[in-house]
Amino acid sequence: MIEVYIDGASAGDPGKSGAGVFIKGNGNNEQYSLPLGIMTNHEAEFHALIKGLEICLQKKFKIVSFRTDSQLVNQAFEKQFVKNKAYAPLLEEVIKLSTQFELFFLKWVPSSENKVADQLARKAILHQ
């Protein structure tokens, strides 16, 4: 099983944003630091998940377990609902992408367990 740690970060809310994706599995680790442009922190968290899903699909991974420290993203996916309608299209994209895997898991983890993805997201902000 592939483990994927994701995080989004913003310098301001909204502000310059970035996504961090850290993939563990298949005997190696991969790190992605992806600039996202101007958006809110919550939008960046959703985009980090979308980017991670897209990367895993490109690599043809079949069974993936994602970790996020965003309670909003985790709960939105679990409930398949988000109160803020601005996030609805992002949640729809996550659901659509997640169904393309044989098995997809999303788990909330504390920030202390998501440091690599956080550092990657912050690095992406600096490179815009």
Secondary structure by P-SEA (a helix, b strand, c coil): cbbbbbbccccccccccbbbbbbbcccbbbbbbbbbccccaaaaaaaaaaaaaaaaaaacccbbbbbbccaaaaaaaaacccccccaaaaaaaaaaaaacccbbbbbbbcccccaaaaaaaaaaaaac
